[in-house]
Amino acid sequence: MQIKKITSLFFLFSGFLFSQSELSTGTEIQNSGAIKGIVRDSSTTEVLPYASVSIPELKIGAYTDNRGYFIIQSIPEKRKYRISVSCVGYSSYSKYVYVKENEITNVEIYLTPIDIEMKTIIKTEKREKSIDQLSISQKNISIKDITDLPKGVEADVLRALQLQPGVQSAGDVSARYYVRGGSNNENLILFNDAPIYNPFHALGIFSVIDPETVNSIDFYKGGFGAQYGGRLSSVMNIVTKDGNQNNFAGSASISQLTAKAMFQGPIPNGSFIVSGRASYSNAILKKFLNNNTVPIDFYDMSFKLNYSDPEFAPTSKFSIFGFNSQDKIDYMNQLQPTYNWSNSIIGGNWFHTGDSPLFSEVTFYYCRFTGEQSPNLGSTRYMKNEVKDITGKVDVHYIYENNNELYGGLKITDIYTALFLSDSQGFLNDLGSRGSNIVVYTGYKLLCINNLKADIGTRINLSGLARWGSKFLEPRINLKYNVNPVLSLKAAWGIYQQELITMSDENEINTIFEPWIIVPDYINPPNSIHYIGGFDIYLDENTFIDAEGYFKITNNLAALNKEKYFPTDRDLVSGSGKSYGGELSFSYNKEPVNLMLSYSYSWTIKKVLELEYYPRYDCRNAIKFDVIFDLGSGWSTSAMWIYGSGTPYTQIDGYYDKLKLYNLFDPSEFFLSHSPYQLNGDLNTQRLPDYHRLDLNLSKKLKLGSLKLDFDLNVINVYNRKNFFYFDTNTAERVNMLPFLPTLNVRMEL
């Protein structure tokens, strides 16, 4: 479909939704009132997600969403009520609000951060939050979770995910992760609703997201609702900070790898924030790369502008955001290849609340990813990948008086992919294509029944990126039943489709970048079915037990054709897969301790070309333990221990000298043109030794007038466990993961 037609359809749908919003103003609240508002940080005006807002007298309340908004319906009118607001890390606040008849009362609430010198610990879970949260397999990750725990070189968003039960790491030297048996390319990472196609720096060792720019992270390990699509396994939705509306402020920090700075402040009727980070030394990376020196050079930068004029559009907020990252590996040697890859995002957002219980949002973004491998005079082949993504979408949420919610949206995407690969003759083949995807989604959250909560929805693919991707229905259901104040049961089921995939070999130890393409016409797009069930136990307000079991079936799994012998053979074939397992986690959060212990048991099986095997990330047993202890006076310490049973690998059975003839008429070729050729055993039939590692952290926060200083001392692999990584196929040498490694980070803020 032409972009012009797509754009017309998008604006037609947007206009209809906003006209409905205005027509509904003031007509929804009958014989009662409502309170709607936003909760902010008093020092920076940054919105506070997941804050608790309640009316103790009526024993009702709500939680703010990831934009800081909340609404409480069905309040008896013509009275004053005390509303109580609390958020971890902030002083509680109360105020009286008069509720008018058949009207919505708008409030703006500011919470004061707790002074860092006070002996307090910021909790990441609360009983009330957990019991009201409907989405299964969801985790709201706080930035303090990321910054307070031990870190490899510096805090990293994607590495922090690897502590979650059900998430398997690719190893110490990679931030890549696998969720409940899904491949790395089945994980969707959103930056203000825009996808990041290659979220990794430095051969995948670190992520491109600077944690200091992040305001909230929602992570779904499966069973995610109808508002998300395009991936089979998981979703991570990152919302960045808006910037300080009160004062200009800046911060700078340095680690053994990068230097970074952030600046924020007010603009007329709004705020801005801009950040940048660049590598200045790669000496520390030798620890990650088997003491090899690789000339890695990278940077990333982001910005966000926000505008809200109380006279022009009192209930609207406009945002413009951007992101760029660049990586380069250049040996300055014509016999060595050169690598370049980059991400670029530019987007805009219009969030509108009105004077009705309807929240509407319009988002546009343009994303571009490029990756190039240039052989120069070397023997590697040339490869270049490019992805261009232009998307517009509309989302609406309507809250009824009984707190039930109707939501829906329209998303229109036009994607162009190019993948140029050189063959043995030096000719370039383009495996890219172009497609447009139109998706309508809708759902209904049933929240009015005391003990039962449900989210029932579906996505409808009106047209697909791939030839066979259209008219595909993705129904989903999410249930939670509170048996009593201590026990809750939960379940989810859903169908998911993915039309954009990567051409990569999952058995490779480390990849430079993974090229993206639209699923070719000769295979069907991959799809997956999730079955999830579990229970929550709330022992008290500080102690929480979460258990989940899952079974996931994947059909039309796109895999590299290992039996491609001729240029006419297809590059990809369809396979299938299944994964199942269980996860049990225990958390305890009471000053001054924040503790988390989890155990995961899982199986992952794939079948391609009639060969059934276990992928490299199939880990039977995993134990993860982390604890943060607040020592007071700005001191804190933390520890993290991870155990994983051995993952599969393919054993090397031996070598032989393989004859390579370049000139049939030169007899000496038969005697001189030999090179070692590796003989492998059956695919992934052997298992590596068990993995385990202990990391420690010690932090100190200082305040010298208006200057704040943070010092972080980390020790990775305290007892120097020699965790197996791989065998070098050229030397048969064993290569281990990270050894004992101390690191230091310093941060200052004005």
N, C-alpha and C positions, 0 to 999 in steps of 0.2 A: 504494500500500500504506500502511496506517495506521502511524503512528510506533510505536504499542504493539507491533505485530507485528514491526516492524523491530528494535526494541530487544530483544525476546525472542530473535530469531534471532541477534543480535549476541552476547548473553551466553551463549547455548548454544554457539556456536562458540568463544568465549573460554574457557569452562570446559573444553571438550574439549582445546584446545591446552595449557592449563596442567596438566591432569591427565596428559597425555602427557609433559610436561616432568618431572613428579615421578616418574612410573613409570619413566622412562628413567634416573633418577639412578644413577650408579655402575655401569651395565651396559654402557656403550658401549665402554669402553677395555679391550681384551683383549690380554694378554701385552705390554703396553707402557703408557706413561704419557703424560700431556699437561700442558702448562703453559698456564694461562689467566690473564689479568690486565688491568690498566688502567694507563695511563701518564699522569702528571699533572705540572703545573708545581709545583715545590717551594715557590715563593714565594706562590702564590695557590691551589694545589690544582686549578686549572682543567685539564680533561682536554686531552690533546694528540692531535689527529687526525693520521694519516699518519706517525706515528713508526715507525722501523724497529726490530724486535726479532728478534734472531737468536741461534742457537747455533753459533758458529764451528766448533767441533769436528765437528759433524754437517753443516755447510753447509746448514742449513735455517733458516727464519724466517718471519715474517709482518709485516704492517703493521697498525697500529691503524685502526679505522674512525672515522667522524666523531663517535663517542662515546668514543673513547680506548681501546676494548677490542681485545684480540687473543687468539688461541688458536693454539698449536703442537701438533700431534698426532703420534702414532707415534714417540715418543721411547723408546729402550731404557730399561727401568726399573731401579730399585735403584742409581742412581748420581747423583752430583752433576755438574751441568753449569754452565758459565759462560755466562750470557746477556748479550748486549751490546745496549744500547739507545741509539739516537741519534735526534735530531730537529733540523732546521735551526733555528739560533738558540739551541741549548742545548748544554751540555757533555755529552759522551758518558758513559755510565754502564755499569758491569758489576757483576754480583753472581752468587754461586753459589746454585743451586737444586737441592734433592734431589727427584728424580722417583720417586714410589712406584709400586708395581706395580698396574696396572689402576685407577689413580686419576688425578684431575685435581688438579694443584697450583695453587692460586690465589696470585697475587703482586700487589702494588701497588708501582709504581715511580715515583719522583719525580726529575725532571730539573731541573738548576739552569740558569736563564737566563744567557746570556753577558752580561757587563757591557757597558753601552753605550759605555764609554770604550775598550774594546778595538777594534782595527781589524779588523772582520770584516764579512762580507756574508752575509745570510741568503739561501740559495738557495731557489728555488721548484720546482726539478726535480732529481731524482737518477736516475742510470742504473738503479739497482736498482728504484726505484719505478716507473719507466716500463716496464721490461721485464716486471714482474709485473702491471701494471694491465691488466685485461681490457677494460673498457668503452671502446668506440671513441668518438671525438668528445667525450671527457670532459676537463675541466680542474678541478683543485683550486686555487682561487684563495686566496692568503693575504692577510690583512689588510695585511701589509707591502707587498704589491704595490700595494694601493690607496692607502696613506698616503704611500709614498715617491715615487711618480711625480707629475709636475705635475698640479695639480688646478684646476678652475675654481671659484673662491671657496672651496670646501672639498671634502674627500674625499667621494666618492660611489660607492656600490656599483654602481649601474646604469651610470653613466658609465664605470666601469672595465671593464665587459663589452665596451664598444665597441672596446677594443683587441684583442679576440680575432679571429683570422682567421675569416671567414664571418659576422661580425656587422656589420650596417650601421647606422650612426647615422641618426637623423632630422634631424640638424643640430646646430650648436653650441648652439642654444637649447633643446634637448630631451634628456632622458635616455631617451626611447623608443628601442627598438632592434628590428631585424628580423634574423632568423636564417635564413640559407640560403633566402631567397626567401619566407619565411612572414610573415604580417601580425603586427602588434604584439600582437593579442589571442590569438595562437597560442602565446605564451610563458607558461609556468606558473612563478610565483614563490611559493615556500613559505617560511613563517616558522615554524620548529619543526614542520614538516609541515602547517601550516594555510595556505591560499591567501590572498594579498593581492590583492584585486580591482582596486584602483586604487593602484599603488605610487608615485605621483608627487605632488610638491609643486609649487606655483607654476607652473601652466599646463604641467606636465610637464617643467620645467627641471631639477628635482632629484628624487631618490628619497626615500621616507619612512623608509628604513632608516638608522639611525645606525651607521656602521662600527665604532665603539668597543664596541658591544654584541655584535658578531659573533665567534664562535669559529671557524667553518669555513664555506666555500662550495663546493658541488659544482655545476658547471655542465656541462650536456649539450647539445651543439649538434644532436643527432640520434641515432637509434639507441639511445635509452635503454631500459632493461630493463623487465620486466613489472611492477615495483613502482610505476612511474609511469604516469599516464594522465590523460585529460581535456584534453590539448592536442596540437597537431599538430607543433609545431616544436622547442621547447626546454624544458628544465627547469632552474631554479636553486633548489637546496635550501640554505637558510640555517639554520644551527644557532647559537643565541645562547649566550653565556657563562653559566656557572652561578653565578659570584660567588666571592669570596674566602672560603675556609673558615678561614683562619688569622688574618686581621686585618681590621679595618675600614679601608676605603680610599675615597678620593674623587678625582675629577678634574673640571676645568672648562676650557672652551675658548671662544674667541670668534673669529668671522670677521667679514667686512664685511656678512654677511647674518644670521647666527644667533648665539645664545649657548646653550650647553648644559652640562649637568652630569650626573655619574654617581656613584652611591654604592653600595657593596657591602660585604659582611661576613658573619661567621658567625652562625648560629642553632643551637640545640641539634640535633645530628645533621644539620646541613645548612648551607645558605648562601642568600644572596639577592643580587639585583642589581636596581637601578632606575635608569632614565635618563630625561632629558627634554631637549627641544630646542625653541626657539621663535625665530621671526623677530623682529627688533627694528628693522630698517631695510630698506627696499626700494630705496634709492638705487642700489646696485650693479646691481639688476635692469634699470635703464634701458639698460645695455650689452647686455642680452639682448633687449630689447624695442624696438629701433629708437629709443632715447631717449624713449620714451613712459613716462609714469608710470602704473602700475597699482597700486591699493591692495591689494597681496597681503599676507595675514596668515595664518600657519600655525604649527602646532606638532605634535610627535609625542612619545610617551612609551611606555615598555615596562617590564616587570618580569618576574622569574622567581624562583620559590622552589623549593628542592630539599631533599629529605629522604631520608635513608638511615640506618635504625637497625640496627646490627649485631646487636642482640638480638631485635628484633621481626621483621625481614626482612633477614638479612645479605647476601643476594644480589639485593636489589631496590633500585630508586631511584624515588622519586616526585617529580614536578615539576608545578608550576602556573605557567602563563605567561600574559601578557596584552600587548596592544598597542592603541594608539589614536592616530589622526592626524586632524587637522582642518584644512581650508583654507577661507578665506573671501575673497571679493573684493566689497567694498562701496564704491561711489563716493560714498555719502552724497548721492546725487542721484536723485530720483524718475524722471528721464528716462533714467537708466542702469540696466541690469539688475544684479541681485545674484546671486552664485554661492556655493554652499556644497557641500562634499563631505567625506566622512569615512569612515574605516575603523575597525572595532573587532574585536578578536579576544580570546577568553578560552578557555583550553584546559588540559587535564591529560594527564599521561603516566605510565605505569607500565612501567618497564623491568626485566626479570627475567632473570637468568642461570642461577641454580641451580648444582648441582654436576655438570652434564652439558654436553656440547657443543651445547646448544640455547639460543639467545637468543630471548626473547619480548618483545613490546611491545604495550601497549594505549594507544590515544590517543583522546581526545575533544576536540572543539573546536566553538565557535560563532563564526561570522564574520558580520559585517554591514557592508554598504557602502550609503551613501546619497549621492545627488548631486541637486542642485536648481538649476534656472535660473529665477529669478523676474524677469519683465520689468518689474515696477512699472508706470510709465506709458509705458514705451518700446514699441517696435514688435516686439521679439523675442517669440517664443512661449514659453509656460510648458513646462517639462520637469522631471520628477522620476523618478529611478530608485532602486530599492531592491533589494538582494539579501540574503537570509537563508540561511545555510548551517549546518546541524547535521549533524555527521559523527562516526561512531565507527568505529575500525578496529583490526584485530589483525594484527600481523606476526610471523612466526617464521623463524628461520634455524637449520638443523641442520648442523653440521660433522662429516663422517665422518672416520675415522682416516686415510684416504688424502687428506684435505684437500678432497675434493669437498664441495659444499654444496647442500642442498635448502632452498628457501625458498618461502614462500607467505604468503597473507593474505586477509583479508576486509575490505571497506570498504563501509559503508552510509551513504548521504548523502541528506538531505532538503533540497531547495532551493526557496525561494520567490522569485520575481522579480516586480517591479511596474515598469512603465514608463508613466507618464502623459504624454501629449503633447497640447497644445491645437491644435485645427484653426483654420481661418480664421474660424470663427464663435465661437471661444472655448470650444467644448465639449472636455472631456477624454476622450481615448481611452486605455484601459488595454491595453497589449500584453503584459502579464506573464502568468505561469502558474506552476504548481507541479509538481514531479516528484520521484520517489525513484529513486535509483540503487543497485543492489546489484551489487558487482563481487567476483569471486573471482579471485585471480591465483596462479600457481605457476611455479616455474622450477628448473632444475638447473644448477649450475656444475661443469663438468668441469675439474678442476685437477690430477689425479693423473698425467697423461701429461706427460713431460718437456717436450716442445716445443709441444704443442697445448693450448690453453685454449679453453673454450666456455661460453657462457651461453645456454641454450635455455629459453624460457618463453612464457607466454601469459596474457592477461587475458580473462575471460569476463564479459560484461555480462548478468547474469541478468534485470535490469530496467533500463530507461533513463529518464533525465530526460525525453527527448523520446519521442513516440509510436513512432518508428521506431528508437530507440536500443537496444532490448533485443535479446538473443540475438545480439549482435555479438561476434565472436571477433577478438582482437588478438594473433596469434602473433608472436614475435620471436626472433631468433637473433643471437648475437654471437660471432665467432671471432677467435682470434689464434694465429699459428704462428711460433715462433722458429726461423728458418732456421739461424742460427748466433749466436754472442754479439754480432754487430754488427747483423744485419738481422732484423726481424720484419715479417710480413705480417698484415694485419687486414681484417676485413669484417663487415658487419652488414646485416640486413634486418628489416623490421618493418612492421606495420599499426597505425595509430593513429586514434582517433575523438575528436571534440569535439562535445559537446552544448550547451555554454554559450558563447554568442558575444556580440559587441558590435555594436550598430547604429551604425556610424560610417562616415564617408566618408574613405577612405584618401587622397584627394586634398586634404583640408583642410590648410592650412599648420600650424595649431596648434589643438588641441581642448581645451576646458575639462575635460571628462571623457567617457569612452566608456561609454554605458549598456549594461548586460548584460541579456540575455534568454535563456531556454531556446529552442532551435531550434523554431519553430512547426511545427504538425502538417502543413502543406501542403508542406514540403520535408524531405528526408532530412538527417540530421546530416552535417557534413563529415567526411571521412576522408582519410587520407594514407598513402602507401606510401613507405618510405625504402629506398634502395639505397646503401650506402656501402662503399668499399674504400680501402685505402691501405697505407703501410709506414712503419716507424720505422727510423732508422739511428742507432746509438750509437757515435759516433766515438771517444769516451773518456768517462770518468766526468763530464766537465764539458761536453761538447758533444753536442747532440742535434738530429736532423733529423726532422721529422714531416710526412708528406704524406698528404692524403686527397682523394678524389674522391667526388662524391655525385650522385644523381639522385632527385628527389622528385616524385611525382605526387599532386595533390590533387583529390578528387572532391567533388561536392555543396557547392562553395564558396558560403557564404552571402554575398550582396552586396546593397546597396541597389538597389531597383528605380528606375532612372533614367527609366523610362517609365510611372511612376505619374501618371495624369492625373485619376482619379476616386477618391473616398473608398473605393469598393469594390475598387479595385485593390490587389494585395498589396504589402506593404512590402518584402519580400525575394524574391529570385530565386536560383536555383542556377546556379553557374558551375563552372569548372574551372581548374586551374593546373598548371604544372610549373616546376621550377627545377633547374638542374644547374650544376656547376662543379668547381673544384679549389682546394686550399689547400696552401701550402708554407710551413713555418716553420722557423727556425733559432734555437736558443738556446745561449748560452754563459754558464756560471756558474762563475767561479773568482775567488776573492778577489784584488782588491777590486771586480770587475766583474760585473754581472748584465745580460745583453744579450738582446734578443729582436727578430728580424726576420721579417716574414711577408709573403706575397703571396697574393692571392685573385683568382680569375677566375670570374665567375658570370653566369648568364642566368636571368631570371625572366619568365615569360609567363603572363598570365591571360586567360580568355575568359568573358565575361558577355554574355548576350543576343546571341550570335553576333558580338560585337565582341572581337577579339583585340588585346591591348595590353600594354605594359610598365608595371608599377606604379612609383610615384615612387621607391621604394627599390631599383630595379634598377640596380646599379652593376657595370659590366663589370670594372674593374681597381681593386684596392685594395692599397696598400702601407702597412704599419704598422711603426714602429721605435721601440723604447724602450730606454734604457740607464740603469742606476743605478750610480753610482761612489761607493764609500766612501772618504772622504778621511782618516778616522781622527779621534780626539779628539772624537767626537760630530758631526763634520761629514759631510754627504753631499750629493751633487748628482745630478740626473737630467735627462734630456731625452726628449722624445717628438715624433716627426714622423709625420704622417698624410697620405697622398695617396689621392684617390679620383677616378676618371674621372667625367665629367658624368652626372647622373641625369636621367630623363625629366621633361618638363613640357609643359603644354598652352599653346600660343601664343595670345595675344590678337590676333584679326584686326582688331578695330575696335569701334566703338560706334554705336548709333543711339538716337534718342529714342523711348521706348516710351510709348504712350498708356495711362493708367490712369484708368478711369472709375469714379467713386464715386457719381455721381448722373446718370442718363441724361437727366433732365429739366432739367439746368442746361447751357445751350449753352456757357458759358464753360469748362466742363470740357474741351471739345475743343481749346481753345487753351492752357490753363494746366496741365493734368494730364499733363505729360510728364516722364519721368526717364530718365537715361542707362541703356542696357542693353548689357551686354557680349556681344560675339560671339566665340566661341572657335573655334579650329581643331580639327583631329582630336585625340583624346585622347592625350596623352603621346607625340606624334610628334617633338618637339624635345628636344634635350639641353642641359643647363646647362654652363657652362664647368667645367673640372677644378677640384677642391678640393685644397688642401694648407695645412698649418699646422704651425708649430714652437712647442712649449711648453718652458719651462725651470723648474727648481726648485732651490732651495738651502735645506737644512735644518740646524739646529743643535740638539743635545740637551745640556742642562745638568743637573747634579745638585748641588744645594746642600743638604747634609744629607739629610733625608728628603723634600725637595721636588725634584721633577723638572719641568723646563721644556723645552718643544719650541717652536721657532720655524720657521715655513715661509714662505718668500718664493717666490711663483710669478709667472711672466710668461707670459701666454697670447698666442698669435699674435705671436711676437717680431718678425717682419719685416712685421707689419701687412698681411697678405694680405687683399685685398678679395674674400672668398668670397661668391658670389651666394646669396641666400636666396629672395626672391620679388619680384614686381612688385606694388606697391600698385594694386589695380584701380580705385580712385577717382582717384588722381593720376597713375598710370602711372610712379610713382617707383620706381627700383631700391632694394631693401632688402638690405643685406649682413648677414652673420653677425658673430660677435664680432670687434671690432677689437683692437688692442694693448691688453692689460689686465693690469696688475700687481695682485696681491692678497697679503694677509698674514694668517696664522693664528697664534694663540698658544694653547698648551695647558699647563696645570699639573696635576700629580698629587701627591697625598699618600699 
